[in-house]
Amino acid sequence: MAFRTIGIFAALLTSMGFVPQIIKAIRIKEMRDVSLIMLLILFIGTLLWIIYGLSIGDRIVVTANAITCATTVILLSLKMLYNGGPE
């Protein structure tokens, strides 16, 4: 049970890691310093983690990565909106 709690807490922290960047990007309307390649790699990686989590039936893995994937999509959208496309 203790390790499950640690897993849930870790999932919450890592899933919300990009929220400050999203808030900052919306506030200053600038994403030039955020790497498009990094966002694409993270997006693909989280999609693979979701598939893995589904295959082993782990809701924590699926949920955490779905949230991270969603924040990555938001950042990708902001990157396109504020910087007009690829670097």
Secondary structure by P-SEA (a helix, b strand, c coil): caaaaaaaaaaaaaaacaaaaaaaaaaccccccccaaaaaaaaaaaaaaaaaaaaaccaaaaaaaaaaaaaaaaaaaaaaaaccccc
